[in-house]
Structure formats: C-alpha cells, structure tokens
Amino acid sequence: MKYISEEEVAKNLEMKDVIDILEEAFIEYGKGNAIADSRIRTMMDGKILNSMPAIFSKYKIAGLKVYFATKTGARFVVLVFNTETNDLEAILEADKLGQIRTGALTAMVSRKIVREKSPVVSIIGSGYQAETQLEGLLCVYDPQNVIVYSKNLKNAEIFASKMSAKFGIEIDVAKTAKEAVSGARIINTITSSNSPIFSLKELSEEFHVNLAGANLPFRREVDRDVLEGSDIIIAEHFEQALKESAEITDYFASHGREKIIELKDFLVSGGDYNIRRSVFKSMGIGIEDIASAYLVLKNMGLYWD
C-alpha cells in the first residue's frame, strides 16, 4: 500500500487530463459501469466526518474520499482499492486533488454546452477553489474577457493579480455581481453564500451557470428564477442535490423533475448543443475523486493493470 502526499499529487495530476477522465467516468456511470453514492455526513459536537464512496469498473478501482471537518479546517484523503484483488492499493492526500477535480468538472460540463471558443467568463468567488474554476475553463476556452467578483473587493483584486500573472491573461475586477454577470456567457460560482448573489434579470440572453459552491441546504448562490428561466438544469447527482442544494430542492418542490437531468444521463444522451440557457449544480461525488486518484497512480507508475 502506497501513501501519496499532496506534493506527489500536485506533480502527477494535470487539469486537462482530469477534464477528460471525468467525462469518461460519468459516461461509464450512465452506462451502469460505475457508481457513486451521495455524501454521508456523520456529525457530533459540531465536527463532521464526510465520506463519498464510488466504484469505477473500467479501471478496476473502488474507494472513497473521506474528510474530517471542524471549525479549524479539514483533512482530506482518498482510499483506492483494487477490485480484482480487494487490496487497499493507496491512500492519497486529497486537498489539491479535490481542488483540481472541482475545477475540471465545471469545465467539462461547460464544453459540452458552450461551443464558442472565446466566451466571456465570470468567476464569482475569489478563494482557493476559484483558482481552479478559472484554470479549468482556460483549458477549454480562450476567453475574450475574464471577470471576477467577490463580496470582498480586495480579495477579488488579489485573485485577479495572482491569476493574471499565472496564466498571462487580463482579468477585470467587478465591483458588483450585476456587473460581473451581465455580459457573461459562462458564470462559475464558488462561494459559501447563504443568499442569492444574482437573479435571472441580470443575466444575458444566453448563459451557462456552473453552481460549484454552497453545498449545504441553507446556502444558495442564485435566485430561483435562474433555474426557472433555464432550458435545462443538470444535477451532478440528483439524490445528493436533494440533500445539499437549496437551489435544486426549491425548484423540485415547485416543478418536480421538469428540466432536471442528472449529469450521467445528459452525457450518455450525447447532450444538446443548441442549449441557450443552462444551469449545472455541482457538489462533489466520489467517482470524481477515485478517477482523479487513478490518474495520479498511473502517472506515478503505480497502477496495477
């Protein structure tokens, strides 16, 4: 059994490869060759043990992401089992892994919907996870403009400066959410907001919104009318969305499954490339983590196939 450090993960996991394998993983999931259960949160005294199990038959792996979270932070690991031998092959530290696959997933979904090569991109949020939300989209697009917005203007300015230097692009800082989203074709939200940041009236005629933050039922990043005004709502994992997403549960209470499709089913169907208005809700599931872990092990020469 190998123990893989954060540094080793960072050296052996490329965003563009994760984008591709996540598409493959969800297609396999849709065909019945992979599975992921919704997140289990085990709580006591304000402390939470989170577990996210999955099986990916094609690569003979099963496992889970597990992390323990308190007010002082969280520690993430992914356990990978060999489904042929039942052996625990590896434990990977998974903070960086989780950051990369979260950005890769929204990029993967975006490229299935938005065909133009140079859309206007807006990032709502300026923290650690926002960095890979932008990086993922830059692997797929050459944006004509990138805009960042944060409730803390200084944090947005720091983000813009750091990411501009890293990727060699110009990033505009918006002073309001309306300014950030009004001309954007792709909008990625990655916040812990408890109240909607923007509504349908502030969006362009065509939009794709990736909701990648706020994965607790009392949090929300957009108004209900953004979902109601969309042509399609893609849920990463419907069962988990009903537990964790205020946007999905609110919409479902009024409209049922109308316009809601799970990501695995959307990808297996081939997708609809004429979608003008869409929302994708991401919360994170274990198939993404073990697929990413597979890439690390393969790149390190540790995969057993």
C-alpha positions as CSV (number, residue, x, y, z in Angstrom):
1,M,0.0,0.0,0.0
2,K,1.3,3.4,-1.1
3,Y,0.8,6.7,0.7
4,I,0.8,9.6,-1.7
5,S,1.5,13.1,-0.4
6,E,0.0,16.4,-1.5
7,E,3.2,17.3,-3.3
8,E,3.2,14.0,-5.3
9,V,-0.5,14.6,-6.2
10,A,0.3,18.1,-7.5
11,K,3.2,16.7,-9.6
12,N,1.1,13.9,-11.2
13,L,-2.3,15.4,-11.9
14,E,-2.9,17.7,-14.9
15,M,-6.1,19.7,-15.2
16,K,-6.6,18.8,-18.9
17,D,-6.3,15.0,-18.1
18,V,-8.8,15.3,-15.3
19,I,-11.3,17.1,-17.5
20,D,-11.2,14.1,-19.9
21,I,-11.3,11.3,-17.4
22,L,-14.3,12.9,-15.6
23,E,-16.3,12.9,-18.8
24,E,-15.3,9.2,-19.3
25,A,-16.2,8.4,-15.7
26,F,-19.7,9.9,-15.9
27,I,-20.4,8.3,-19.2
28,E,-19.4,4.9,-17.7
29,Y,-21.6,5.8,-14.7
30,G,-24.5,6.5,-17.1
31,K,-24.0,3.1,-18.8
32,G,-24.0,1.3,-15.5
33,N,-20.3,0.6,-15.3
34,A,-19.6,2.9,-12.4
35,I,-21.5,4.1,-9.4
36,A,-21.3,6.8,-6.8
37,D,-23.4,7.1,-3.6
38,S,-24.3,10.5,-2.2
39,R,-22.1,12.0,0.5
40,I,-22.6,10.8,4.1
41,R,-22.1,13.4,6.8
42,T,-21.6,11.9,10.3
43,M,-21.8,14.7,12.8
44,M,-21.0,15.1,16.5
45,D,-20.2,18.2,18.6
46,G,-20.0,20.4,15.6
47,K,-17.5,18.1,13.9
48,I,-18.2,16.3,10.7
49,L,-16.8,13.1,9.1
50,N,-17.7,13.1,5.4
51,S,-17.5,10.0,3.2
52,M,-18.0,9.8,-0.6
53,P,-17.9,6.2,-2.0
54,A,-17.6,5.1,-5.6
55,I,-16.7,2.2,-7.9
56,F,-15.2,2.7,-11.4
57,S,-15.2,-0.8,-13.0
58,K,-13.2,0.1,-16.2
59,Y,-10.1,0.8,-14.2
60,K,-10.6,-1.8,-11.5
61,I,-10.8,0.7,-8.7
62,A,-13.2,1.3,-5.8
63,G,-12.8,3.6,-2.9
64,L,-13.9,6.8,-1.3
65,K,-12.9,10.3,-0.4
66,V,-13.1,10.8,3.3
67,Y,-12.5,14.0,5.2
68,F,-12.9,15.3,8.8
69,A,-14.0,18.9,9.1
70,T,-14.2,21.2,12.2
71,K,-14.2,24.9,12.6
72,T,-10.4,24.9,12.3
73,G,-10.3,23.3,8.9
74,A,-10.5,19.9,7.2
75,R,-8.2,17.0,6.3
76,F,-8.9,15.1,3.0
77,V,-7.8,11.7,1.8
78,V,-8.8,9.3,-0.9
79,L,-8.6,5.5,-0.4
80,V,-8.2,3.3,-3.5
81,F,-8.9,-0.4,-3.6
82,N,-8.1,-2.9,-6.4
83,T,-11.4,-4.6,-7.3
84,E,-9.5,-7.6,-8.7
85,T,-7.6,-8.4,-5.5
86,N,-9.5,-6.5,-2.8
87,D,-6.2,-4.9,-1.8
88,L,-6.0,-1.3,-0.5
89,E,-3.6,0.0,-3.0
90,A,-3.1,3.6,-2.0
91,I,-4.1,6.4,0.3
92,L,-3.7,9.8,-1.3
93,E,-3.8,13.2,0.4
94,A,-6.6,14.9,-1.4
95,D,-6.8,18.6,-0.8
96,K,-5.1,19.5,-4.1
97,L,-6.8,16.6,-5.8
98,G,-10.2,17.9,-4.7
99,Q,-9.4,21.4,-5.9
100,I,-8.3,20.3,-9.3
101,R,-11.2,17.9,-9.9
102,T,-13.8,20.6,-8.8
103,G,-12.5,22.9,-11.5
104,A,-12.2,20.2,-14.1
105,L,-15.8,19.1,-13.6
106,T,-17.4,22.5,-14.4
107,A,-15.0,22.9,-17.3
108,M,-16.0,19.5,-18.7
109,V,-19.7,20.3,-18.5
110,S,-19.2,23.8,-20.0
111,R,-17.5,22.4,-23.1
112,K,-20.5,20.1,-23.7
113,I,-22.8,23.1,-23.9
114,V,-20.9,26.3,-24.9
115,R,-19.4,25.7,-28.3
116,E,-17.8,29.1,-28.9
117,K,-14.1,29.3,-28.4
118,S,-13.9,32.8,-26.8
119,P,-16.8,33.3,-24.4
120,V,-16.9,36.0,-21.7
121,V,-16.2,34.2,-18.5
122,S,-17.2,35.3,-15.0
123,I,-15.9,33.8,-11.7
124,I,-18.0,34.6,-8.6
125,G,-15.8,34.0,-5.6
126,S,-12.1,34.6,-5.2
127,G,-10.8,31.9,-2.8
128,Y,-8.7,28.7,-3.1
129,Q,-11.3,26.8,-5.1
130,A,-11.9,29.8,-7.5
131,E,-8.4,29.4,-8.9
132,T,-9.1,26.0,-10.5
133,Q,-12.5,27.1,-11.6
134,L,-10.7,29.6,-13.8
135,E,-7.9,27.1,-14.7
136,G,-10.3,24.5,-15.9
137,L,-12.1,26.9,-18.2
138,L,-8.8,28.2,-19.6
139,C,-8.0,24.6,-20.6
140,V,-11.2,24.6,-22.7
141,Y,-11.6,28.2,-23.9
142,D,-9.6,31.2,-24.9
143,P,-11.9,33.8,-23.3
144,Q,-12.3,37.2,-24.8
145,N,-12.7,38.6,-21.3
146,V,-12.5,37.2,-17.7
147,I,-14.3,38.9,-14.9
148,V,-14.0,38.2,-11.2
149,Y,-16.4,39.3,-8.4
150,S,-16.2,38.8,-4.7
151,K,-18.1,40.5,-1.8
152,N,-14.6,41.4,-0.6
153,L,-13.2,43.7,-3.3
154,K,-9.7,43.4,-2.0
155,N,-9.8,39.6,-2.3
156,A,-11.0,39.9,-5.9
157,E,-8.2,42.2,-6.7
158,I,-5.6,39.9,-5.2
159,F,-7.1,37.0,-7.1
160,A,-7.1,38.9,-10.4
161,S,-3.4,39.9,-9.9
162,K,-2.3,36.4,-9.0
163,M,-4.2,34.6,-11.8
164,S,-3.2,37.2,-14.4
165,A,0.4,36.6,-13.6
166,K,0.0,32.8,-13.6
167,F,-1.9,32.5,-16.9
168,G,-0.8,35.6,-18.7
169,I,-4.3,37.0,-19.2
170,E,-6.1,40.2,-18.2
171,I,-8.7,39.8,-15.5
172,D,-11.2,42.5,-14.8
173,V,-12.5,43.1,-11.2
174,A,-16.2,43.8,-11.0
175,K,-17.5,45.9,-8.1
176,T,-21.0,44.4,-8.2
177,A,-22.4,41.0,-9.0
178,K,-24.6,42.5,-11.7
179,E,-21.5,44.0,-13.4
180,A,-19.8,40.6,-13.2
181,V,-22.6,38.5,-14.8
182,S,-24.5,40.8,-17.1
183,G,-22.3,40.2,-20.2
184,A,-21.0,36.7,-19.3
185,R,-21.7,33.6,-21.4
186,I,-20.2,31.3,-18.7
187,I,-20.5,32.0,-15.0
188,N,-18.9,29.9,-12.3
189,T,-20.0,30.4,-8.7
190,I,-17.8,29.1,-6.0
191,T,-18.9,30.7,-2.7
192,S,-20.4,29.8,0.7
193,S,-23.2,32.3,0.2
194,N,-26.4,32.0,2.3
195,S,-28.4,34.2,-0.1
196,P,-28.7,34.6,-3.8
197,I,-25.9,36.6,-5.5
198,F,-27.7,37.3,-8.7
199,S,-31.1,36.7,-10.4
200,L,-32.3,36.0,-14.0
201,K,-32.9,39.6,-14.9
202,E,-29.1,40.3,-14.5
203,L,-28.0,37.7,-17.0
204,S,-27.5,37.8,-20.8
205,E,-29.9,36.2,-23.2
206,E,-27.6,33.2,-23.4
207,F,-25.9,31.9,-20.3
208,H,-24.4,28.8,-18.7
209,V,-24.1,28.9,-14.9
210,N,-22.0,26.4,-13.0
211,L,-23.0,26.4,-9.4
212,A,-20.0,24.9,-7.7
213,G,-20.2,26.2,-4.1
214,A,-22.8,26.3,-1.4
215,N,-23.2,22.6,-0.8
216,L,-25.3,22.8,2.3
217,P,-29.1,23.1,2.3
218,F,-29.2,26.5,4.0
219,R,-26.9,28.1,1.4
220,R,-27.7,29.3,-2.1
221,E,-25.8,31.2,-4.8
222,V,-28.6,32.2,-7.3
223,D,-32.2,33.1,-7.2
224,R,-34.9,30.5,-8.1
225,D,-35.7,32.3,-11.3
226,V,-32.3,31.5,-12.8
227,L,-33.3,27.8,-12.7
228,E,-36.8,28.5,-13.8
229,G,-35.5,30.6,-16.8
230,S,-33.1,27.9,-17.9
231,D,-33.7,25.4,-20.8
232,I,-32.1,22.7,-18.8
233,I,-30.9,22.0,-15.2
234,I,-28.1,19.5,-14.9
235,A,-27.6,17.9,-11.5
236,E,-24.3,16.2,-10.8
237,H,-26.1,13.7,-8.6
238,F,-29.8,14.1,-8.1
239,E,-30.1,12.3,-4.7
240,Q,-27.3,14.3,-3.3
241,A,-28.8,17.6,-4.7
242,L,-32.0,16.9,-2.8
243,K,-29.9,16.7,0.4
244,E,-27.5,19.6,-0.2
245,S,-28.7,22.1,-2.8
246,A,-31.2,24.7,-1.8
247,E,-31.5,25.7,-5.5
248,I,-32.4,22.2,-6.6
249,T,-34.7,21.4,-3.7
250,D,-36.6,24.7,-4.1
251,Y,-37.1,24.1,-7.9
252,F,-38.0,20.5,-7.3
253,A,-40.7,21.4,-4.8
254,S,-42.5,23.6,-7.3
255,H,-41.7,21.8,-10.6
256,G,-40.7,18.2,-9.9
257,R,-38.1,16.8,-12.2
258,E,-39.1,19.1,-15.1
259,K,-36.0,20.3,-16.9
260,I,-33.7,18.4,-14.3
261,I,-31.4,15.8,-15.7
262,E,-28.5,14.0,-14.0
263,L,-25.1,14.6,-15.5
264,K,-24.5,10.9,-16.3
265,D,-27.7,10.8,-18.3
266,F,-27.0,14.1,-20.1
267,L,-23.6,12.8,-21.2
268,V,-24.9,9.4,-22.3
269,S,-27.6,11.0,-24.3
270,G,-25.0,13.0,-26.2
271,G,-26.1,16.3,-24.9
272,D,-28.0,19.1,-26.6
273,Y,-25.7,21.5,-28.4
274,N,-28.4,24.1,-29.0
275,I,-29.0,24.9,-25.4
276,R,-29.1,28.7,-24.8
277,R,-29.7,28.9,-21.1
278,S,-28.4,26.2,-18.7
279,V,-27.5,25.6,-15.0
280,F,-25.2,22.9,-13.7
281,K,-25.2,22.1,-10.0
282,S,-22.0,20.5,-8.7
283,M,-21.5,19.3,-5.1
284,G,-18.7,16.7,-5.5
285,I,-19.1,12.9,-5.6
286,G,-16.7,10.1,-5.0
287,I,-16.4,9.0,-8.7
288,E,-14.6,12.2,-9.4
289,D,-12.1,11.6,-6.6
290,I,-11.2,8.0,-7.4
291,A,-11.0,8.8,-11.2
292,S,-8.5,11.6,-10.4
293,A,-6.7,9.3,-8.0
294,Y,-6.3,6.7,-10.8
295,L,-4.6,9.3,-12.9
296,V,-2.1,10.1,-10.1
297,L,-1.3,6.4,-9.6
298,K,-1.0,5.8,-13.4
299,N,1.3,8.8,-13.8
300,M,3.5,7.6,-10.9
301,G,3.7,4.1,-12.4
302,L,1.8,2.6,-9.5
303,Y,-1.4,1.5,-11.3
304,W,-1.8,-2.3,-11.3
305,D,-3.4,-3.0,-14.8
